[in-house]
């Protein structure tokens, strides 16, 4: 069951191991396997837009340390 929770549980910095080309591919494969395993359909736009959405992180100024 899904629900919206209006609370921040995790704050992550931009970058890291999952923001490398290999990490992005690995993370996407993991997401798609989870979708398939749980019977959720995977739309072609999601498989295209998820990696594209990460591109902005390469050009954005990193936020200040917390």
PQR file with spaces between the fields and no chain letter, atoms N, CA, C, O and H, PARSE charges and radii, in Angstrom:
ATOM       1  N    UNK     1       0.842   -1.166    0.000 -0.4000 1.5000
ATOM       2  CA   UNK     1       0.000    0.000    0.000 -0.0000 2.0000
ATOM       3  C    UNK     1       0.894    1.239    0.000  0.5500 1.7000
ATOM       4  O    UNK     1       1.918    1.272    0.683 -0.5500 1.4000
ATOM       5  N    UNK     2       0.505    2.253   -0.767 -0.4000 1.5000
ATOM       6  CA   UNK     2       1.308    3.465   -0.867 -0.0000 2.0000
ATOM       7  C    UNK     2       0.558    4.631   -0.242  0.5500 1.7000
ATOM       8  O    UNK     2      -0.671    4.691   -0.277 -0.5500 1.4000
ATOM       9  H    UNK     2      -0.326    2.226   -1.322  0.4000 1.0000
ATOM      10  N    UNK     3       1.324    5.558    0.333 -0.4000 1.5000
ATOM      11  CA   UNK     3       0.734    6.765    0.905 -0.0000 2.0000
ATOM      12  C    UNK     3       1.763    7.879    0.859  0.5500 1.7000
ATOM      13  O    UNK     3       2.966    7.617    0.884 -0.5500 1.4000
ATOM      14  H    UNK     3       2.322    5.509    0.363  0.4000 1.0000
ATOM      15  N    UNK     4       1.300    9.124    0.792 -0.4000 1.5000
ATOM      16  CA   UNK     4       2.177   10.285    0.806 -0.0000 2.0000
ATOM      17  C    UNK     4       2.438   10.681    2.250  0.5500 1.7000
ATOM      18  O    UNK     4       1.503   10.843    3.034 -0.5500 1.4000
ATOM      19  H    UNK     4       0.323    9.336    0.772  0.4000 1.0000
ATOM      20  N    UNK     5       3.709   10.836    2.599 -0.4000 1.5000
ATOM      21  CA   UNK     5       4.086   11.280    3.935 -0.0000 2.0000
ATOM      22  C    UNK     5       4.790   12.620    3.795  0.5500 1.7000
ATOM      23  O    UNK     5       5.884   12.667    3.234 -0.5500 1.4000
ATOM      24  H    UNK     5       4.468   10.704    1.962  0.4000 1.0000
ATOM      25  N    UNK     6       4.213   13.703    4.277 -0.4000 1.5000
ATOM      26  CA   UNK     6       4.807   15.039    4.093 -0.0000 2.0000
ATOM      27  C    UNK     6       5.932   15.300    5.083  0.5500 1.7000
ATOM      28  O    UNK     6       5.876   16.264    5.846 -0.5500 1.4000
ATOM      29  H    UNK     6       3.324   13.665    4.732  0.4000 1.0000
ATOM      30  N    UNK     7       6.947   14.455    5.076 -0.4000 1.5000
ATOM      31  CA   UNK     7       8.066   14.592    6.006 -0.0000 2.0000
ATOM      32  C    UNK     7       9.340   14.142    5.303  0.5500 1.7000
ATOM      33  O    UNK     7       9.322   13.189    4.523 -0.5500 1.4000
ATOM      34  H    UNK     7       6.993   13.672    4.456  0.4000 1.0000
ATOM      35  N    UNK     8      10.436   14.824    5.579 -0.4000 1.5000
ATOM      36  CA   UNK     8      11.727   14.444    5.004 -0.0000 2.0000
ATOM      37  C    UNK     8      12.349   13.379    5.903  0.5500 1.7000
ATOM      38  O    UNK     8      12.536   13.601    7.099 -0.5500 1.4000
ATOM      39  H    UNK     8      10.450   15.598    6.212  0.4000 1.0000
ATOM      40  N    UNK     9      12.667   12.224    5.323 -0.4000 1.5000
ATOM      41  CA   UNK     9      13.277   11.137    6.077 -0.0000 2.0000
ATOM      42  C    UNK     9      14.774   11.026    5.798  0.5500 1.7000
ATOM      43  O    UNK     9      15.536   10.593    6.662 -0.5500 1.4000
ATOM      44  H    UNK     9      12.515   12.044    4.351  0.4000 1.0000
ATOM      45  N    UNK    10      15.198   11.413    4.595 -0.4000 1.5000
ATOM      46  CA   UNK    10      16.596   11.290    4.202 -0.0000 2.0000
ATOM      47  C    UNK    10      16.986   12.511    3.391  0.5500 1.7000
ATOM      48  O    UNK    10      16.230   12.951    2.525 -0.5500 1.4000
ATOM      49  H    UNK    10      14.579   11.764    3.893  0.4000 1.0000
ATOM      50  N    UNK    11      18.168   13.064    3.667 -0.4000 1.5000
ATOM      51  CA   UNK    11      18.735   14.118    2.834 -0.0000 2.0000
ATOM      52  C    UNK    11      20.023   13.576    2.236  0.5500 1.7000
ATOM      53  O    UNK    11      20.896   13.096    2.960 -0.5500 1.4000
ATOM      54  H    UNK    11      18.782   12.706    4.370  0.4000 1.0000
ATOM      55  N    UNK    12      20.140   13.652    0.920 -0.4000 1.5000
ATOM      56  CA   UNK    12      21.326   13.126    0.239 -0.0000 2.0000
ATOM      57  C    UNK    12      22.022   14.245   -0.507  0.5500 1.7000
ATOM      58  O    UNK    12      21.381   15.176   -0.995 -0.5500 1.4000
ATOM      59  H    UNK    12      19.431   14.042    0.332  0.4000 1.0000
ATOM      60  N    UNK    13      23.319   14.147   -0.588 -0.4000 1.5000
ATOM      61  CA   UNK    13      24.088   15.113   -1.365 -0.0000 2.0000
ATOM      62  C    UNK    13      24.114   14.674   -2.817  0.5500 1.7000
ATOM      63  O    UNK    13      23.931   13.498   -3.131 -0.5500 1.4000
ATOM      64  H    UNK    13      23.839   13.391   -0.191  0.4000 1.0000
ATOM      65  N    UNK    14      24.344   15.639   -3.697 -0.4000 1.5000
ATOM      66  CA   UNK    14      24.486   15.343   -5.117 -0.0000 2.0000
ATOM      67  C    UNK    14      25.817   14.631   -5.326  0.5500 1.7000
ATOM      68  O    UNK    14      26.809   14.935   -4.664 -0.5500 1.4000
ATOM      69  H    UNK    14      24.493   16.594   -3.442  0.4000 1.0000
ATOM      70  N    UNK    15      25.823   13.687   -6.249 -0.4000 1.5000
ATOM      71  CA   UNK    15      27.060   12.972   -6.572 -0.0000 2.0000
ATOM      72  C    UNK    15      27.080   11.607   -5.918  0.5500 1.7000
ATOM      73  O    UNK    15      26.034   11.063   -5.565 -0.5500 1.4000
ATOM      74  H    UNK    15      25.017   13.440   -6.786  0.4000 1.0000
ATOM      75  N    UNK    16      28.252   11.063   -5.761 -0.4000 1.5000
ATOM      76  CA   UNK    16      28.399    9.756   -5.146 -0.0000 2.0000
ATOM      77  C    UNK    16      28.506    8.651   -6.179  0.5500 1.7000
ATOM      78  O    UNK    16      28.507    8.901   -7.384 -0.5500 1.4000
ATOM      79  H    UNK    16      29.102   11.505   -6.048  0.4000 1.0000
ATOM      80  N    UNK    17      28.597    7.430   -5.688 -0.4000 1.5000
ATOM      81  CA   UNK    17      28.816    6.268   -6.550 -0.0000 2.0000
ATOM      82  C    UNK    17      27.661    6.031   -7.521  0.5500 1.7000
ATOM      83  O    UNK    17      27.876    5.549   -8.633 -0.5500 1.4000
ATOM      84  H    UNK    17      28.596    7.227   -4.709  0.4000 1.0000
ATOM      85  N    UNK    18      26.442    6.367   -7.110 -0.4000 1.5000
ATOM      86  CA   UNK    18      25.309    6.104   -8.004 -0.0000 2.0000
ATOM      87  C    UNK    18      25.170    7.165   -9.082  0.5500 1.7000
ATOM      88  O    UNK    18      24.297    7.048   -9.942 -0.5500 1.4000
ATOM      89  H    UNK    18      26.267    6.759   -6.207  0.4000 1.0000
ATOM      90  N    UNK    19      26.007    8.198   -9.061 -0.4000 1.5000
ATOM      91  CA   UNK    19      25.903    9.267  -10.053 -0.0000 2.0000
ATOM      92  C    UNK    19      26.991    9.165  -11.131  0.5500 1.7000
ATOM      93  O    UNK    19      27.225   10.123  -11.868 -0.5500 1.4000
ATOM      94  H    UNK    19      26.717    8.292   -8.362  0.4000 1.0000
ATOM      95  N    UNK    20      27.641    8.027  -11.220 -0.4000 1.5000
ATOM      96  CA   UNK    20      28.584    7.770  -12.304 -0.0000 2.0000
ATOM      97  C    UNK    20      27.809    7.054  -13.410  0.5500 1.7000
ATOM      98  O    UNK    20      26.752    6.483  -13.141 -0.5500 1.4000
ATOM      99  H    UNK    20      27.451    7.249  -10.622  0.4000 1.0000
ATOM     100  N    UNK    21      28.309    7.072  -14.645 -0.4000 1.5000
ATOM     101  CA   UNK    21      27.574    6.347  -15.704 -0.0000 2.0000
ATOM     102  C    UNK    21      27.295    4.885  -15.349  0.5500 1.7000
ATOM     103  O    UNK    21      26.187    4.396  -15.569 -0.5500 1.4000
ATOM     104  H    UNK    21      29.167    7.536  -14.863  0.4000 1.0000
ATOM     105  N    UNK    22      28.284    4.191  -14.805 -0.4000 1.5000
ATOM     106  CA   UNK    22      28.073    2.795  -14.416 -0.0000 2.0000
ATOM     107  C    UNK    22      27.084    2.655  -13.276  0.5500 1.7000
ATOM     108  O    UNK    22      26.281    1.722  -13.255 -0.5500 1.4000
ATOM     109  H    UNK    22      29.184    4.588  -14.626  0.4000 1.0000
ATOM     110  N    UNK    23      27.139    3.584  -12.321 -0.4000 1.5000
ATOM     111  CA   UNK    23      26.221    3.561  -11.186 -0.0000 2.0000
ATOM     112  C    UNK    23      24.790    3.828  -11.601  0.5500 1.7000
ATOM     113  O    UNK    23      23.858    3.221  -11.074 -0.5500 1.4000
ATOM     114  H    UNK    23      27.792    4.342  -12.337  0.4000 1.0000
ATOM     115  N    UNK    24      24.616    4.746  -12.553 -0.4000 1.5000
ATOM     116  CA   UNK    24      23.276    5.059  -13.051 -0.0000 2.0000
ATOM     117  C    UNK    24      22.672    3.839  -13.738  0.5500 1.7000
ATOM     118  O    UNK    24      21.500    3.521  -13.534 -0.5500 1.4000
ATOM     119  H    UNK    24      25.373    5.239  -12.980  0.4000 1.0000
ATOM     120  N    UNK    25      23.473    3.161  -14.550 -0.4000 1.5000
ATOM     121  CA   UNK    25      22.995    1.951  -15.242 -0.0000 2.0000
ATOM     122  C    UNK    25      22.628    0.876  -14.220  0.5500 1.7000
ATOM     123  O    UNK    25      21.574    0.248  -14.317 -0.5500 1.4000
ATOM     124  H    UNK    25      24.424    3.419  -14.716  0.4000 1.0000
ATOM     125  N    UNK    26      23.507    0.675  -13.245 -0.4000 1.5000
ATOM     126  CA   UNK    26      23.255   -0.340  -12.219 -0.0000 2.0000
ATOM     127  C    UNK    26      21.988   -0.023  -11.426  0.5500 1.7000
ATOM     128  O    UNK    26      21.179   -0.914  -11.166 -0.5500 1.4000
ATOM     129  H    UNK    26      24.364    1.186  -13.166  0.4000 1.0000
ATOM     130  N    UNK    27      21.812    1.241  -11.040 -0.4000 1.5000
ATOM     131  CA   UNK    27      20.628    1.642  -10.272 -0.0000 2.0000
ATOM     132  C    UNK    27      19.355    1.447  -11.096  0.5500 1.7000
ATOM     133  O    UNK    27      18.347    0.970  -10.573 -0.5500 1.4000
ATOM     134  H    UNK    27      22.468    1.965  -11.250  0.4000 1.0000
ATOM     135  N    UNK    28      19.393    1.811  -12.376 -0.4000 1.5000
ATOM     136  CA   UNK    28      18.217    1.640  -13.230 -0.0000 2.0000
ATOM     137  C    UNK    28      17.857    0.170  -13.389  0.5500 1.7000
ATOM     138  O    UNK    28      16.681   -0.188  -13.334 -0.5500 1.4000
ATOM     139  H    UNK    28      20.211    2.199  -12.801  0.4000 1.0000
ATOM     140  N    UNK    29      18.842   -0.674  -13.584 -0.4000 1.5000
ATOM     141  CA   UNK    29      18.563   -2.110  -13.707 -0.0000 2.0000
ATOM     142  C    UNK    29      17.914   -2.645  -12.431  0.5500 1.7000
ATOM     143  O    UNK    29      16.999   -3.466  -12.489 -0.5500 1.4000
ATOM     144  H    UNK    29      19.798   -0.383  -13.629  0.4000 1.0000
ATOM     145  N    UNK    30      18.393   -2.176  -11.283 -0.4000 1.5000
ATOM     146  CA   UNK    30      17.824   -2.610  -10.011 -0.0000 2.0000
ATOM     147  C    UNK    30      16.362   -2.175   -9.892  0.5500 1.7000
ATOM     148  O    UNK    30      15.515   -2.948   -9.445 -0.5500 1.4000
ATOM     149  H    UNK    30      19.136   -1.509  -11.235  0.4000 1.0000
ATOM     150  N    UNK    31      16.071   -0.939  -10.293 -0.4000 1.5000
ATOM     151  CA   UNK    31      14.692   -0.437  -10.245 -0.0000 2.0000
ATOM     152  C    UNK    31      13.801   -1.258  -11.174  0.5500 1.7000
ATOM     153  O    UNK    31      12.703   -1.654  -10.781 -0.5500 1.4000
ATOM     154  H    UNK    31      16.759   -0.311  -10.657  0.4000 1.0000
ATOM     155  N    UNK    32      14.256   -1.517  -12.395 -0.4000 1.5000
ATOM     156  CA   UNK    32      13.440   -2.265  -13.351 -0.0000 2.0000
ATOM     157  C    UNK    32      13.220   -3.705  -12.902  0.5500 1.7000
ATOM     158  O    UNK    32      12.146   -4.265  -13.121 -0.5500 1.4000
ATOM     159  H    UNK    32      15.147   -1.195  -12.714  0.4000 1.0000
ATOM     160  N    UNK    33      14.231   -4.311  -12.274 -0.4000 1.5000
ATOM     161  CA   UNK    33      14.047   -5.675  -11.751 -0.0000 2.0000
ATOM     162  C    UNK    33      12.997   -5.680  -10.636  0.5500 1.7000
ATOM     163  O    UNK    33      12.168   -6.587  -10.558 -0.5500 1.4000
ATOM     164  H    UNK    33      15.104   -3.856  -12.096  0.4000 1.0000
ATOM     165  N    UNK    34      13.039   -4.657   -9.773 -0.4000 1.5000
ATOM     166  CA   UNK    34      12.056   -4.568   -8.692 -0.0000 2.0000
ATOM     167  C    UNK    34      10.648   -4.376   -9.249  0.5500 1.7000
ATOM     168  O    UNK    34       9.697   -4.978   -8.750 -0.5500 1.4000
ATOM     169  H    UNK    34      13.712   -3.920   -9.836  0.4000 1.0000
ATOM     170  N    UNK    35      10.508   -3.540  -10.282 -0.4000 1.5000
ATOM     171  CA   UNK    35       9.205   -3.338  -10.919 -0.0000 2.0000
ATOM     172  C    UNK    35       8.693   -4.661  -11.473  0.5500 1.7000
ATOM     173  O    UNK    35       7.548   -5.043  -11.231 -0.5500 1.4000
ATOM     174  H    UNK    35      11.281   -3.051  -10.688  0.4000 1.0000
ATOM     175  N    UNK    36       9.546   -5.355  -12.217 -0.4000 1.5000
ATOM     176  CA   UNK    36       9.138   -6.620  -12.842 -0.0000 2.0000
ATOM     177  C    UNK    36       8.767   -7.650  -11.776  0.5500 1.7000
ATOM     178  O    UNK    36       7.753   -8.339  -11.893 -0.5500 1.4000
ATOM     179  H    UNK    36      10.476   -5.045  -12.414  0.4000 1.0000
ATOM     180  N    UNK    37       9.606   -7.749  -10.725 -0.4000 1.5000
ATOM     181  CA   UNK    37       9.367   -8.723   -9.659 -0.0000 2.0000
ATOM     182  C    UNK    37       8.036   -8.481   -8.962  0.5500 1.7000
ATOM     183  O    UNK    37       7.367   -9.433   -8.561 -0.5500 1.4000
ATOM     184  H    UNK    37      10.429   -7.190  -10.630  0.4000 1.0000
ATOM     185  N    UNK    38       7.648   -7.228   -8.816 -0.4000 1.5000
ATOM     186  CA   UNK    38       6.428   -6.878   -8.097 -0.0000 2.0000
ATOM     187  C    UNK    38       5.225   -6.660   -9.012  0.5500 1.7000
ATOM     188  O    UNK    38       4.164   -6.234   -8.555 -0.5500 1.4000
ATOM     189  H    UNK    38       8.192   -6.455   -9.142  0.4000 1.0000
ATOM     190  N    UNK    39       5.390   -6.951  -10.304 -0.4000 1.5000
ATOM     191  CA   UNK    39       4.275   -6.914  -11.232 -0.0000 2.0000
ATOM     192  C    UNK    39       3.854   -5.528  -11.692  0.5500 1.7000
ATOM     193  O    UNK    39       2.727   -5.348  -12.153 -0.5500 1.4000
ATOM     194  H    UNK    39       6.252   -7.297  -10.675  0.4000 1.0000
ATOM     195  N    UNK    40       4.756   -4.531  -11.574 -0.4000 1.5000
ATOM     196  CA   UNK    40       4.432   -3.183  -12.037 -0.0000 2.0000
ATOM     197  C    UNK    40       4.892   -3.018  -13.483  0.5500 1.7000
ATOM     198  O    UNK    40       5.975   -3.479  -13.843 -0.5500 1.4000
ATOM     199  H    UNK    40       5.671   -4.677  -11.200  0.4000 1.0000
ATOM     200  N    UNK    41       4.081   -2.365  -14.314 -0.4000 1.5000
ATOM     201  CA   UNK    41       4.506   -2.138  -15.705 -0.0000 2.0000
ATOM     202  C    UNK    41       5.610   -1.083  -15.764  0.5500 1.7000
ATOM     203  O    UNK    41       5.641   -0.163  -14.948 -0.5500 1.4000
ATOM     204  H    UNK    41       3.201   -1.991  -14.022  0.4000 1.0000
ATOM     205  N    UNK    42       6.501   -1.220  -16.719 -0.4000 1.5000
ATOM     206  CA   UNK    42       7.584   -0.257  -16.927 -0.0000 2.0000
ATOM     207  C    UNK    42       7.301    0.466  -18.238  0.5500 1.7000
ATOM     208  O    UNK    42       7.329   -0.148  -19.304 -0.5500 1.4000
ATOM     209  H    UNK    42       6.476   -1.968  -17.382  0.4000 1.0000
ATOM     210  N    UNK    43       7.034    1.743  -18.166 -0.4000 1.5000
ATOM     211  CA   UNK    43       6.735    2.526  -19.362 -0.0000 2.0000
ATOM     212  C    UNK    43       8.052    2.963  -20.002  0.5500 1.7000
ATOM     213  O    UNK    43       9.014    3.255  -19.292 -0.5500 1.4000
ATOM     214  H    UNK    43       7.012    2.242  -17.300  0.4000 1.0000
ATOM     215  N    UNK    44       8.106    3.011  -21.324 -0.4000 1.5000
ATOM     216  CA   UNK    44       9.347    3.375  -22.032 -0.0000 2.0000
ATOM     217  C    UNK    44       9.826    4.764  -21.647  0.5500 1.7000
ATOM     218  O    UNK    44      11.030    5.017  -21.637 -0.5500 1.4000
ATOM     219  H    UNK    44       7.324    2.774  -21.901  0.4000 1.0000
ATOM     220  N    UNK    45       8.892    5.686  -21.325 -0.4000 1.5000
ATOM     221  CA   UNK    45       9.313    7.035  -20.937 -0.0000 2.0000
ATOM     222  C    UNK    45      10.097    7.013  -19.633  0.5500 1.7000
ATOM     223  O    UNK    45      11.052    7.773  -19.470 -0.5500 1.4000
ATOM     224  H    UNK    45       7.913    5.480  -21.333  0.4000 1.0000
ATOM     225  N    UNK    46       9.706    6.154  -18.711 -0.4000 1.5000
ATOM     226  CA   UNK    46      10.420    6.054  -17.436 -0.0000 2.0000
ATOM     227  C    UNK    46      11.839    5.549  -17.653  0.5500 1.7000
ATOM     228  O    UNK    46      12.778    6.050  -17.035 -0.5500 1.4000
ATOM     229  H    UNK    46       8.930    5.537  -18.844  0.4000 1.0000
ATOM     230  N    UNK    47      12.001    4.566  -18.522 -0.4000 1.5000
ATOM     231  CA   UNK    47      13.335    4.018  -18.759 -0.0000 2.0000
ATOM     232  C    UNK    47      14.229    5.026  -19.462  0.5500 1.7000
ATOM     233  O    UNK    47      15.453    4.932  -19.376 -0.5500 1.4000
ATOM     234  H    UNK    47      11.238    4.159  -19.024  0.4000 1.0000
ATOM     235  N    UNK    48      13.630    5.994  -20.158 -0.4000 1.5000
ATOM     236  CA   UNK    48      14.412    7.041  -20.819 -0.0000 2.0000
ATOM     237  C    UNK    48      14.636    8.237  -19.892  0.5500 1.7000
ATOM     238  O    UNK    48      15.751    8.750  -19.798 -0.5500 1.4000
ATOM     239  H    UNK    48      12.636    6.071  -20.227  0.4000 1.0000
ATOM     240  N    UNK    49      13.586    8.676  -19.212 -0.4000 1.5000
ATOM     241  CA   UNK    49      13.655    9.910  -18.429 -0.0000 2.0000
ATOM     242  C    UNK    49      14.421    9.768  -17.113  0.5500 1.7000
ATOM     243  O    UNK    49      15.013   10.740  -16.645 -0.5500 1.4000
ATOM     244  H    UNK    49      12.680    8.259  -19.288  0.4000 1.0000
ATOM     245  N    UNK    50      14.423    8.596  -16.516 -0.4000 1.5000
ATOM     246  CA   UNK    50      15.129    8.429  -15.242 -0.0000 2.0000
ATOM     247  C    UNK    50      16.613    8.740  -15.390  0.5500 1.7000
ATOM     248  O    UNK    50      17.127    9.537  -14.605 -0.5500 1.4000
ATOM     249  H    UNK    50      13.942    7.806  -16.896  0.4000 1.0000
ATOM     250  N    UNK    51      17.337    8.158  -16.354 -0.4000 1.5000
ATOM     251  CA   UNK    51      18.750    8.517  -16.497 -0.0000 2.0000
ATOM     252  C    UNK    51      18.937    9.965  -16.955  0.5500 1.7000
ATOM     253  O    UNK    51      19.885   10.623  -16.527 -0.5500 1.4000
ATOM     254  H    UNK    51      16.919    7.510  -16.992  0.4000 1.0000
ATOM     255  N    UNK    52      18.059   10.469  -17.809 -0.4000 1.5000
ATOM     256  CA   UNK    52      18.176   11.840  -18.299 -0.0000 2.0000
ATOM     257  C    UNK    52      18.028   12.834  -17.148  0.5500 1.7000
ATOM     258  O    UNK    52      18.687   13.873  -17.132 -0.5500 1.4000
ATOM     259  H    UNK    52      17.289    9.935  -18.157  0.4000 1.0000
ATOM     260  N    UNK    53      17.164   12.513  -16.188 -0.4000 1.5000
ATOM     261  CA   UNK    53      16.954   13.420  -15.060 -0.0000 2.0000
ATOM     262  C    UNK    53      18.208   13.584  -14.211  0.5500 1.7000
ATOM     263  O    UNK    53      18.348   14.585  -13.508 -0.5500 1.4000
ATOM     264  H    UNK    53      16.629   11.669  -16.201  0.4000 1.0000
ATOM     265  N    UNK    54      19.113   12.623  -14.264 -0.4000 1.5000
ATOM     266  CA   UNK    54      20.372   12.697  -13.509 -0.0000 2.0000
ATOM     267  C    UNK    54      21.371   13.662  -14.145  0.5500 1.7000
ATOM     268  O    UNK    54      22.280   14.138  -13.465 -0.5500 1.4000
ATOM     269  H    UNK    54      18.999   11.810  -14.835  0.4000 1.0000
ATOM     270  N    UNK    55      21.220   13.957  -15.432 -0.4000 1.5000
ATOM     271  CA   UNK    55      22.196   14.798  -16.120 -0.0000 2.0000
ATOM     272  C    UNK    55      22.340   16.184  -15.485  0.5500 1.7000
ATOM     273  O    UNK    55      23.439   16.737  -15.449 -0.5500 1.4000
ATOM     274  H    UNK    55      20.482   13.570  -15.984  0.4000 1.0000
ATOM     275  N    UNK    56      21.255   16.736  -14.994 -0.4000 1.5000
ATOM     276  CA   UNK    56      21.302   18.050  -14.369 -0.0000 2.0000
ATOM     277  C    UNK    56      22.245   18.112  -13.183  0.5500 1.7000
ATOM     278  O    UNK    56      22.768   19.182  -12.868 -0.5500 1.4000
ATOM     279  H    UNK    56      20.362   16.287  -15.023  0.4000 1.0000
ATOM     280  N    UNK    57      22.474   16.995  -12.522 -0.4000 1.5000
ATOM     281  CA   UNK    57      23.363   16.959  -11.364 -0.0000 2.0000
ATOM     282  C    UNK    57      24.813   17.244  -11.745  0.5500 1.7000
ATOM     283  O    UNK    57      25.595   17.706  -10.915 -0.5500 1.4000
ATOM     284  H    UNK    57      22.050   16.126  -12.778  0.4000 1.0000
ATOM     285  N    UNK    58      25.169   16.973  -12.989 -0.4000 1.5000
ATOM     286  CA   UNK    58      26.542   17.231  -13.431 -0.0000 2.0000
ATOM     287  C    UNK    58      26.806   18.721  -13.619  0.5500 1.7000
ATOM     288  O    UNK    58      27.954   19.160  -13.561 -0.5500 1.4000
ATOM     289  H    UNK    58      24.534   16.598  -13.664  0.4000 1.0000
ATOM     290  N    UNK    59      25.751   19.498  -13.844 -0.4000 1.5000
ATOM     291  CA   UNK    59      25.917   20.912  -14.151 -0.0000 2.0000
ATOM     292  C    UNK    59      25.507   21.821  -13.000  0.5500 1.7000
ATOM     293  O    UNK    59      25.713   23.033  -13.065 -0.5500 1.4000
ATOM     294  H    UNK    59      24.818   19.141  -13.891  0.4000 1.0000
ATOM     295  N    UNK    60      24.937   21.257  -11.965 -0.4000 1.5000
ATOM     296  CA   UNK    60      24.458   22.037  -10.838 -0.0000 2.0000
ATOM     297  C    UNK    60      25.581   22.249   -9.822  0.5500 1.7000
ATOM     298  O    UNK    60      26.398   21.354   -9.602 -0.5500 1.4000
ATOM     299  H    UNK    60      24.769   20.273  -11.912  0.4000 1.0000
ATOM     300  N    UNK    61      25.622   23.416   -9.213 -0.4000 1.5000
ATOM     301  CA   UNK    61      26.578   23.692   -8.147 -0.0000 2.0000
ATOM     302  C    UNK    61      26.193   22.865   -6.928  0.5500 1.7000
ATOM     303  O    UNK    61      25.021   22.845   -6.552 -0.5500 1.4000
ATOM     304  H    UNK    61      24.959   24.143   -9.392  0.4000 1.0000
ATOM     305  N    UNK    62      27.150   22.182   -6.301 -0.4000 1.5000
ATOM     306  CA   UNK    62      26.818   21.354   -5.144 -0.0000 2.0000
ATOM     307  C    UNK    62      26.279   22.218   -4.005  0.5500 1.7000
ATOM     308  O    UNK    62      26.735   23.345   -3.811 -0.5500 1.4000
ATOM     309  H    UNK    62      28.102   22.199   -6.606  0.4000 1.0000
ATOM     310  N    UNK    63      25.304   21.690   -3.247 -0.4000 1.5000
ATOM     311  CA   UNK    63      24.772   22.452   -2.133 -0.0000 2.0000
ATOM     312  C    UNK    63      25.804   22.543   -1.007  0.5500 1.7000
ATOM     313  O    UNK    63      26.719   21.722   -0.954 -0.5500 1.4000
ATOM     314  H    UNK    63      24.934   20.774   -3.404  0.4000 1.0000
ATOM     315  N    UNK    64      25.680   23.512   -0.117 -0.4000 1.5000
ATOM     316  CA   UNK    64      26.622   23.601    1.000 -0.0000 2.0000
ATOM     317  C    UNK    64      26.466   22.406    1.930  0.5500 1.7000
ATOM     318  O    UNK    64      25.390   21.816    2.021 -0.5500 1.4000
ATOM     319  H    UNK    64      24.937   24.180   -0.160  0.4000 1.0000
ATOM     320  N    UNK    65      27.527   22.062    2.606 -0.4000 1.5000
ATOM     321  CA   UNK    65      27.495   20.928    3.546 -0.0000 2.0000
ATOM     322  C    UNK    65      26.538   21.228    4.676  0.5500 1.7000
ATOM     323  O    UNK    65      26.436   22.367    5.132 -0.5500 1.4000
ATOM     324  H    UNK    65      28.401   22.542    2.531  0.4000 1.0000
ATOM     325  N    UNK    66      25.829   20.191    5.132 -0.4000 1.5000
ATOM     326  CA   UNK    66      24.887   20.351    6.251 -0.0000 2.0000
ATOM     327  C    UNK    66      25.586   20.223    7.570  0.5500 1.7000
ATOM     328  O    UNK    66      24.951   20.330    8.619 -0.5500 1.4000
ATOM     329  H    UNK    66      25.911   19.265    4.761  0.4000 1.0000
